[in-house]
Amino acid sequence: MRQTVERSFPDDHPAATGHFPGNPIIPGAVLLDEIVSTIAEGTGASWDQCKVRVAKFFTPVRPGDRIAIRWSIDSDG
């Protein structure tokens, strides 16, 4: 089962303030937290049941950007 959900980060996202002044990006840890939270919400699983085996960030995510979170559930659930 494959699913895709879009999420956005507000222009004033607090994590971008120090990453990096004058050239803000959303840190990878914040992106991974959003990914796991989205998957848990989308599957009805608890946060600790979700595992990220591979995550690819093709370009920096900046405040105001939208991202697509795509996942699939393997045969082990």
C-alpha positions as CSV (number, residue, x, y, z in Angstrom):
1,M,0.0,0.0,0.0
2,R,1.5,3.3,-1.1
3,Q,0.4,6.7,0.2
4,T,1.4,10.3,-0.4
5,V,0.6,13.2,1.8
6,E,1.7,16.8,1.3
7,R,2.8,19.0,4.2
8,S,4.0,22.6,4.4
9,F,6.2,24.5,6.7
10,P,5.1,28.1,7.7
11,D,7.3,31.0,6.7
12,D,7.9,31.7,10.4
13,H,8.8,28.1,11.4
14,P,10.8,28.4,14.6
15,A,13.4,25.7,13.6
16,A,14.5,27.8,10.6
17,T,15.6,30.7,12.7
18,G,19.1,29.4,13.4
19,H,19.4,27.2,10.3
20,F,20.9,29.4,8.7
21,P,20.6,33.1,9.2
22,G,20.0,34.8,5.8
23,N,19.5,31.4,4.2
24,P,16.9,29.5,6.3
25,I,16.3,25.7,5.9
26,I,14.2,23.3,7.8
27,P,16.6,20.9,9.6
28,G,16.6,17.2,8.7
29,A,15.6,16.2,12.3
30,V,12.4,18.3,11.9
31,L,11.7,16.8,8.5
32,L,12.1,13.3,9.9
33,D,9.9,14.1,12.8
34,E,7.2,15.3,10.4
35,I,7.6,12.2,8.2
36,V,7.2,9.8,11.1
37,S,4.3,11.7,12.6
38,T,2.5,11.8,9.2
39,I,3.0,8.1,8.6
40,A,1.8,7.2,12.1
41,E,-1.3,9.4,11.6
42,G,-1.9,8.0,8.1
43,T,-1.7,4.4,9.2
44,G,-3.2,4.5,12.7
45,A,0.1,3.2,14.1
46,S,1.8,4.6,17.1
47,W,4.9,6.9,16.6
48,D,7.3,4.2,17.9
49,Q,6.0,1.6,15.5
50,C,7.1,3.6,12.5
51,K,10.6,3.1,11.1
52,V,12.3,5.1,8.4
53,R,14.5,2.8,6.4
54,V,15.4,5.3,3.7
55,A,14.8,9.1,3.5
56,K,16.0,11.1,0.6
57,F,16.1,14.9,0.7
58,F,16.7,16.0,-2.9
59,T,16.8,19.7,-2.1
60,P,16.8,21.9,1.0
61,V,13.4,22.5,2.4
62,R,12.8,26.2,3.2
63,P,10.1,27.9,5.3
64,G,7.0,28.2,3.1
65,D,7.8,25.1,1.1
66,R,5.5,22.1,0.5
67,I,6.9,18.6,0.7
68,A,5.4,15.3,-0.5
69,I,5.8,12.4,2.0
70,R,5.5,9.1,0.2
71,W,5.5,5.8,2.0
72,S,4.5,2.2,1.6
73,I,3.9,-0.6,4.1
74,D,6.0,-3.7,3.6
75,S,4.9,-7.3,4.0
76,D,5.9,-7.2,7.7
77,G,3.4,-4.4,8.3
